[in-house]
Amino acid sequence: MGMKKWLLPQTDPSVEKALSAQCGESEYLCGLLLARGYDSPETIMSFLSADRQLEDPFALKDMDRAVERIRRAVEEGEMIAIYGDYDADGVTSTVVLFTYLESIGADVRYYIPTRDGEGYGLNKKAIDTIAKMGITLMITVDNGITAIEEISYANSLGVDVVVTDHHRPKEQLPEAYAVVDPYRPDDTTTFKGLAGVGVAFKLVCALEEDVESMLDYYAELVTIGTIADVMPMSGENRVIVCRGLEKFSQTENLGLQALMEVAGIAGRPITSETVAFGIVPRINATGRLGHAKKAVDLLTTDDEEFAAGLAQEIDMQNRERKALEEKILQDISHTLQRNPSLLYDRVLVLSGEGWHHGVVGIVAAKLVEKYGKPCFLISCEGGEGRGSGRSIGDFSLFDALCACDDLLERYGGHMQAAGLTVKTEKIGCFRERILEYAQNTEEYMPVAKLKIDSVLSPSQASLELIREQYRLEPFGNGNEVPVYGLMNCKLTGIYPVSNGKHLRLRLSDAHGSIYVMYFGMEQANFPYRMGDILDTAVTLSINEYHGEQRVSAVVKDMRLSALDEEGLFAPKQIYEKIRRKEPLKAEERELAIPTREDVAAVYRFVRSNGRFSYDYDILYSRMPHGRLNYCRTRLSADILGEMKLIQFQKDPCIAYLAPVQNPEKVDLSQSKVLQYVRERA
């Protein structure tokens, strides 16, 4: 796993102190909020209170038309269909609107397309089915804003459409009876970050003309969809999620109770993280591996026994989903072993037969985390590929797909996540076009970053500090769990736990020590040694065991304190340019070409350390400071391997290096690697 660029806190202690005095809050808490853009006593107190009123739902453009049409349908006994989506946001949107309309006596049913057969959004075959049922009003939730052709088709069949969505529209809006979307250009609402379920909830509030009672009734469901779709945890979402998390422990929703039981979180304090990792994946699993109807049935049932059985089925689907993900990851690992040069591409574009397209998005996210590059994974079946993409930084996947418009059957999404359908024979062209787009728009691709909220000494990581941190909950997009930097600490203990699956580490400085958990790290793969001086990024929480509360610290990232980021990130991209056979600029050439002294420094390191089999980022971080940046380190290793001065196994990620005993003398100037680099420069 490559290293991330750390963004250390830049707040002014004097400003923190002044805000603390004005707000009556701790300097620590004011410092965290200041770093997140809350720079006045008013904004800080407003954030901490989270008790502001939700905006009038009728402030949303076309909400009045939507309410008028739905009320008319209810009064005249028209059949209404809710057209939903198969992810957790779409499921909760469907449940909220369906149960509300049922409660006021509407003749209502719902339709959720299958991920396998239909894919996301409206389709004409589904509209035919709905029209033949005699339905005259269709309400979309979490979809519909780009379904211009499909909504025109529905109109031609005598079906009125009310769109509720939260995705960005195209230049033309659909010709629906009403289009309720905070992102439509003429919408003037102040908060745009609602999930699909948030917009559906606003519709319910408008129909009922009562926001407070509807929030009290639907807060848990709206919270699930908001967290699932990674909506910003600020503004109205913060108000909704605060209320929802409070209500989970006494929820009257039998399906939600059963789901919490199988997830092992019933009876525990519910946070946004337990929702994100305990509830959301199970709801999503129904749409990924089967039909989301199962999740809707669970969340709408009033039969306790039925709910318990269905929750068990859904939990089994979630386990199956994990196994499918692991199989795809294994396939990708084999592909990259056979074609390691793929990892030098600006964007990873990988495809495979038999991959379950319902889980490729999750796997793509894992690859982005592992390799620090945007990624598209495409599942191929029957001559068609269906893919999902995930990105980092400000590289827009949606813009990239727009550049491939003529190659794709359909596509959609936003900057960080997108989906596509493409004929399998065009996947090669799609990959070339995406790489061309990335090269033309990004001189250097964005690097993975980690924001450090506060720098602490081990002795400062106290229960009191963590209790202050908890006042920032609920955590989520834009209000992430604080990450702390334990800087310049000596590694004084390494203890394998859980049969070697994880490590417990002790970090010490002049003032004290702290134990931190490094989950998923086996000792054989741990690249640091006793006595190393490390910077460690951790999250903190309170762990209660036998009635005693203790500080719990979990590693997010770790590196040698002496790491020179300037010598890592840009030179790493230059090295990848060389491997892609792209020409170098003059200034890149200066950073790229190793001298004899550089090669000798890497050789001495391998000779003195013996066998080395860790990440190349780690290899670079162990090198002496000075001229030897990442690119020169990699090229030096390549040259030494070529000239048989070290045992060398080419791998884009791991440096498999070992000294050769009694090597023959060589002339480094004859190295083909060195000659090639000089030619490229």
C-alpha positions, 0 to 999 in steps of 0.5 A: 500500500502506497503512502499518503500525503499528510495534511498537518493542521494549520490553525493558529493557536491564538485564534483557537484561544480566542474562540475558546474564550468566546464560546466557553469551549475547550481550545482543543475542540475549537481547534478541531472545528476551526480546521473544519471551517467553523471560524466564529463563535456563531458557527461553532455554537450552531454546529455543536447545538445541531438543533436548527430547524429544517428548511421549509420543504416547499422551498424546493422548486416544484414541490408545490406541483408535486404535492398538488399532483399526489394529493389529487391522485390520493383523493381520486383513488388513482393508482400510484407507483413509487419507482426506486433504486436498489441501493440503501439510499433508494431502498430507504427512499422507497420505504419512507414514501411508500409507508407514508402514502399507505398511511394516508390511504393511497392506492400505492405500490413500488417498483425497484429495478433489478441490478442484473436485468435492468440496471439503475434508473428508469427503463421503458420495459418497466414503464410498460409494466407500470402502465399496464397495471393501470397506474397513472402517477409514478413518483421516482425516488433517488433517480429520474433526473436524467431520464429524459427519454424514458419520462417522455415515453411514460407521458405518451402512455398516460402516466404522469411522473413526479421526479424526486432525486438528488443527482445532478441534472443534464442541461435539459430537465425531463418533461415531468409533471414536477421535478424536485431536485436541489441541484436543478439550476433554478432551485434556490434552497440553501442546502444542496447535500440531501440524499435521495431519501432526504428529498423523499422525506422533504416530499413527505413533510410537504404532503403532511405539512409537518416537518417535526412529526415526520422527522420523529417518525422517519429519522432512522430511515433517513439517517441510513440513506444519508450515511449510505450515500456518503452525504455531507454531514453538515447542515440539514443532514446533521440535524436529521442524523443527530435525531436518527441516531438518538432514535435507533435504540428505541426504534419501532421498526421491527425490520430494523430491530432484526437487522441490528440483531444479526449485525451484532449491534443491538443494545449498543450505542449507535453511531454513524460508523455502526450504521455505515458498517453494520446496517448499510452493507446488509441493505445494499447486499440485497440489491447487489446479489438479489432483489432489493425488494427483500430489504423493502419487505424487511423495513415495512413488515409488522410481523416480528417472526417474519422480520427475524427470518428475513434479516437472517437471509439478508445477513447470509447474502452479505456474507456471500457478497464478501466472498464474491469481493474476495474472489474478484480481488484474487482475480485482479491480483493474478492479472496484475502479477501477469501484467505488472505494467498496468499499475503504472497507468494513470487510471486502473481499468480492469475487466473480468468475465464472471465478476458479479457486477453488483460488487465491483464498485466496492472492490474498485474502492478497495483498489483505490485505497490500496494503489492510490489511483482512480479505478474502473472495474468492468464485469463482462457477460454476454458481450456486455460490460457493466462497470463501476469507478471510484476516484481520488482527489479532484479527478472527475470520473463523470468528466472522464466518462463524458470524454468516452460518450461515443464508446458507451451504451450508458453512463452516469455518476459524479466526480468520485464515483460513476457507473457505465455500460459498454460493449465488451469489444469496446473495452480496450478502446475505452481504456485507451480513451480514459488513459488519453483523457487523464494524460491530457488533463492531468500532468500529475495525477492526484495523490492520496491524502490524509488529513491530520486534525491534531498533533498529540503526544502519547500522554495527551491521548486521554479519556477526557480528550476523547469525550470532547471529540465525541461532541462532534458526532455524528461523523461522516463526509465533511465531518470525519472522525478526527485523526491524530498525529503521534509524531516522533515516537519510538517504536518500543513494542511489537506484539502479535494478537489474534493468532498473528492477524493484527499487531499491538504496538507501543509508541513512546516519547519523552513524556509517556507511551501509548498502545495502538492497534494495527488491524490487518497487519501481520508481523511478517509484513510489518516494515518497521523495526524496534527503535524506529522513530515513527509518525503514526496517524491514529483514531481514538475512541473509548473502549470499555472492558469489565466496567473500566474505560480505556483509551483505544487507538487504531492506526490509520497510517504510519511512516518514518519520521524522517520521510521527505514527502517532496522526494516521494510524490512528484518523483514517484510520478516521474518514475511512472512516466518513464515506465509508461515510456512518456518523454520527460521535461528538463526539470523532470530529467534533473530529478530522475536520472541517478548518479553512480553515487545514488546507485552505490547508496542503494547497493550499500543499503541492500548489502547491509540489510540483507533481504528486503521485501517491503513497499518501494515507498518504505525502501525510499524512506529508508534511504539517506536524505539528499539527492536520492529521491523516489525515482532515483531509488527505483531506477537504482534498484532496476539498474542493480537488478539488471547488472546482477549486483543484487537479486531483484524481482520486478514488481510495481509494489514490493521491492524484492531485493537481496544481495548477490554474493561475490558479484562480478565487477560491472560498468554501470554506464552499460546499463540498458535501463540507464541508457533508456532513461537518458534517451527518454530525457 
